[in-house]
Amino acid sequence: MNLNYFISKRIQSENRKSFSSIVSVIAIISIAIGLMLMIISFAILDGFKNKIKDKIISFGSHIQVTRYDINNSYEETPVNKNSFVYHSKDSIPGIDHVQVFSMKAGLLKTDEEVMGVVLKGIGKDFYVNKFRPNIVKGDFIDLGDSLYSSEILISQKIADKMKLDLNDTVSMYFVQDPPRFRKLVVKGIYATGLEEFDDLMILGDIRLNQRLNNWADTMVGGFEIYVKDFNQLDAIADEVYDKMEYELQLEKITDKYIQIFDWLKLLNRNVLIFLILILTVACFNMISTLFIMIMERTNMIGVLKALGANNNQIQSIFLYNGVIVLAKGLFFGNLFGIGFCLLQYYFKIIPLDEENYYMSSVPIELDWMVIAGLNLMTFILITLVLTIPVMVVSRIHPIKAIKFS
């Protein structure tokens, strides 16, 4: 058996009511709380980022391509489906899906209420699985083989303002010359928590917009592109831009909703500052704990030196003690940190104001690589810091230490 480790274990088992033992418990609690808060912080941060990104992307995709037009209205100049962009998935590996869309502004009218909205026309190529998590009531519209579907999806906000429910019929008047209107049926209700969508957008059949605009079946308002890896968005956008027709313009989701993505970047910075503060406190507590252990065992250090033990051997004894305290802190930090995250993930115990935070409860996303990285970083950093107090051992003289009491 390793003699240094054996002595370290004996020190741990003896005098459990000593002052250093109490300080060790405090150090364990400090490390556990620190790691727990770091795990929770990163889980919430990743949850927020991914939840908000998923909501935005489910409605607006990663990249939107339309015909270049100085007109700032919601309606677009049509583009032909035979464009390279619509078939770009076959030539650009990073693209996951491409779909068509069109916008049509109008007034939604019931017997009691009138509201300005934008009908986003979608086709059979719409990425339904991306959008389905937003549906809170009813089902997705049926884009059958008829002339066009009269079914629509409206937001919960619009439904509340207009006093509409599933299967209700509502009239929509379209702003054009001459004005036209259609009777539409509410097939489902969605909620993203994002004002940009919930206050304005309804989903309907793109064929309805084509008929109202007198477009051919091959003409659409634009294309929406989904990428496989969000981190490759800029590179893929550049490649699409280089290959698409000259009369088209491209807009990335990070540019279109820049205020939201800037807010997410700010969250990253805040968590980094929080991480540095927690690690600083944990390191300070471990240094203090080991100093106290060394002071309490000064007499023992003198005896060991008198018996021929060198500084490295004695230092390793206290390093073992520090690492044991650190390991216990990491264990309990993981236990309570991951435990809390799982409770929040499954039972939604902490609610949020959806109008301010875009979601009804604190989101959680556990990334096991991040958790492993936090554990490894904490272990390595604090272990390195522990070398500072154990250097004191080399300054202790045997005779003075034996007399020390």
N, C-alpha and C positions, 0 to 999 in steps of 0.2 A: 504493500500500500504506500502511496505517496505520503511521506512524513509531514510535509507542509500542509497538505489537505487534511490529514488526520488531526493536526493541532488546530486547524481552522474550525473543524467540526466540533472539537471539544470546547473551543471558545464559544461557539454558537449555543451549545447545550448547557453550559454552565452559567450561573448567575443571570437567569432569565429576567430577574427583577432589577437588574442593575440599570444605571442611567443610560449606558450605551445601548442596552437592549430596547429601552423605550424609544431612544432616538432612531434605532434601526426600524422599529415599527412605523415611526413617523415617515422615515425615508421610503419604506415600502408603500405606504399610503400615498405619498407624494408622487412616486413614479407611476403607481396604478392610476391615480386620478389624471395625471398628465397624459399617459398613453390612452386612457379611456376617452378623454376630451379630444385628443388628436384623431382617434378612429371615428368618433362621432362627427367631428368637424368635416373630415374628408368625405365621410359617407353622405352627409347632408349636402356638402358642396357638389359632389358628383351627382347626387339626386336632383338638386336644383338645376344644374347645368343641363343634364340629359333630359329632364322632364320638360324644361322650357324649350330646348332645342327640338325635341320630338314634336311638341305642340306646334311650333312655328313651321317646321319642315313638313308636317302632315298637311298643312294648309298651303304652304308656299313653295315646297320642294327646296333643293339645294341651289339650283340655278334656274333662272327664268329667262327665256329668249323670246323676244317680240320684234316686230318690224320697227325700225327706227322711225320715230315720229315726235315732232315738237309739241304735239297735243298732250296736255296733262290730265285729260279726263280718264275715267275708268275704262272707256271703250277703246279698242285697239284697231289699228289698220290691219286687215287680214293678211295671213301668210299661208302659203301652200304646204300641205302635209308632205309633199314630195321633197321638202327641204332636207339637206344633209343632217340637220340637227335631229330630226325625227328618227333617223336611222343610225344615229351616232353610237348607239349601244353596240352595234356590230363592229365598229372600227376603233372605239376607245375603250380599253379593258376596264378602266376604273368606274365606268357608268353602270349603275344598277338598273335603272328604269327611266323611260321617257314617256310622257303623256301630253295630250293636248288640252287646251283650256280656252275660254273666252270670257269676257266680262260684259255685263249689260246693266246699266243703271236704271232704276225705276222707283216707283212708289208702291209699297205694300198697303192694301186698304181693306179694312173690315167695316162693319156697320158703325163701329164706334171710334176706330183709330186709323190714322194714316202715318206711315213711316217711310223715310227714304232708305233704300237698301241697294246692294249690288248683287245681281245674280251671277254667280260664277258657274259657267257652263262646263261640264265635264263629260268625257266620253267613256266607252267601255274599257279603255286602257287605263282608267284612273286607278291609282295605287290604294285600293280599298283598305287593305290590311294596315297601312300606315295611319289612315284616318279613323278606323273603327273604334280605337280606344277613346276617342272624343265623344262618341255617341252615348248619351245618358238615357235616352228614351226612344222607343221605336226601333226602326231598322234603316239600313241604307236604301237609297232609292233604286228602283228596278229600271234599268236601262234596257228595255226589251227591244223587239224588232219592229215596233210600231213606228208611226211617223215621227213622233217624239214623246217622251214621258212627261206627264204633267205633275209628277211627284217632286217634292223639294225637301231639303233638309234645312231647318232654321236653328238659330242659336237659342239657348235657354233665355237669354236677355230679351231677344226679339219676341219669343213666345210669351214672356211675362208682360212686356209692354203692349203687345197686340192682343193679349188674352186668347192665345191660340193653344190648341192641344193636338194630339195625334188625330189624323184623319179629318181635321177641319179643312174647309175650303176657303181660300183667300184669293182676292183679286190683286193682280200686279199690273200697274200701268207703266209702260215703258216710254222713256223720254226720247221721242223721235218725231219726225214729220212724215206722214201724219201720225199722231199718237195712237198706240195700240195697247190692248190689254189681253191678259190670259187668266183663266181660272186655274189655280194651282192647289194641290193637295199636300198637306203636311204629312210626310212619311216618317220623319224622325226628327229628333231634337239633339243638338250637340252642345258642348260647353268646353271651351279651351281655357277660359280665364283670361285671355288676351283681348283687350279692348279693340285692337286693330281688326279682329275677326268677329268677335261676338256682337259688337255694336252695329255691324254693317253687312256682313256676308251671309248669303244663303247659297246652297248648292242645288243645281238643277241640271237638266239635260242640255248639252252643248248644241244639239240639233234644234232646240227651241230658239237659241240665239242665232243660229244660222238662218233659220226661216225668217226671224224678225229683221235680220240685217240683209236679207236677200243674197246670202252667200251660197256658193256651191258646197256640196258635201266635202270637198277636199280643202276648203278654206277654214282656217281656225284663227283664234286670236293670238296664239303663241304656244310655246312648248315649255314644259317643266321637266327638269332633269334631276334625278336622284343619284347620288354617288355612293359607292360601297363604303368608303372610308372618309369620314368628315375631315380628317387631317390632310387629305389629298385634294380638298376642295379647290384651293387656289391653282394647283398644277393642272387639274382637269378642266377648270374654267378657262385657263389660258389655252389649252389644247383645243377646246371647242371653239373659242374665239378665233383662233388662227385658221380653222377649217370651215367655219360657217360662212354663209353668203354675206356679201358686203352690206346689203341693205338691212341687216338684222342687228339688234343690240342685245347685249348680255348683262344680266344683273345677278350678282351672288346674294344669297340670303343674308350673309354677314354685312353687306352694304345696304341692303334694303331695310333691314331692321338693326341698324348700327347702334342705336341707343341701348337696345336690349343686350347685344353682345358686348358692348363696352361695360355695361353693368356686371356681366358675368366675369369679365376680366378683373374688375375691381374686387369682386368676391375672392378671386384667386390671391390677390395681393393681401387682403385682410387675413386670410387663412395662413399665409406664409408668415406674417408678423406674429400671429397667434402661436404658430408652431415654434418660432424662435424664442418667444417669451416662456413657453412651457418647458422647453428643453433647458433654457438657462436656469430656471427655478429648480428643475430636477437635478441638474449638475451641481448647483450650489448645495442642495440638501445632501447629496451623496458625499461631497467633499467634507462637509461639516460632520456627517456621521462617521466617516473614516478617521477624521482627526480626533474625535471623541474616543473612538475605539483604541486608537494608538496611545492616547493620554492615559486611559484606564489600564492599559497593558504595558506601561513603561517599565515596570518592575520585571515583568516576564521577558521583555525584549532584552533587558540587561542580563538576565540569567542565561538566555539562549546565546547571546553573544559571548558570554563568559565560557559557555560550554563548546564554543567553536563554530556556531552558526554564522554564516556571512550575511551581509545586508540583503542580497538577492533572495535568499531563502526566507528571511523574516518578512521582507516586502511581499513575497508571494503569499504568505499566510494571510496578510490583511487584504491582499487583492482577492483571494478566494472568498473572504468574508464579504467584501463589497460586491463581488459578482453574484453571490448567493442572495444577498438583499435585492440586487437588481433583477435577478431571475424571478424572485417572488413577486416583485412589483409588476413585471411584465406579464406574469401569469394572471394576476388579478385584474390588471388593466385590460387585457384581452377578454377575460371572462365577462366583466361588466360592460365594456365598450361594445363588444359584438352582441352581447345579450340585450342591451338597450336598443341597438339598431334593429335587431330581429323583432323585438316587441313593437317598435314604431312601424316597421315595414308591414307586419301582419295585422296589427290592431289599431293603427292610426291614433295613438293616445294623445298626440299633440296636434291640435287643429291650427289652421291659419286663416287669415282673412283673404279670401280668394281675390278680391278686388285689388289688393296691394301686392300679393305674392304670386298671383296667377295659378294658385292651386289651393285645395281645401285642407290639406294637412302637410306636415313636414315630410318631404320626400327623402327616401333612403335608397342608396345604391352601394352595396358592399363590393368593393374591388379587392379581391384577395391578394393581388400583387401589391397594391398600395398598403394594405395592412402588414404584409410581410416586410415591405420596405420600411415602414414606420418602426416596426420591431427591430429590424436590423440596424437602422440608423441610430435608434435610441441606445441599443446595446453597445454598438461600437463607440459612439460618442462618449457615453458615460464611462465605459471601460477605459478609454483613453484619459479621461479627466481624472479617474481614480489614481493614475500614476503620480499626480501632483502631491496629494497628502502622504503617500507611502514613501516619498523621497525623504520625509522627515526622519525615517528610521535610520538612515545613514549618518545623521547628526547626533544620534543618541550614544553617549559614552557608557560602557558597561558598568563601571563603578558608581557613577552618579545615578544611573538607572536603577541599580539594585537598592540603593539607599532611598530612592524615590518612593513616597507613600502618599 
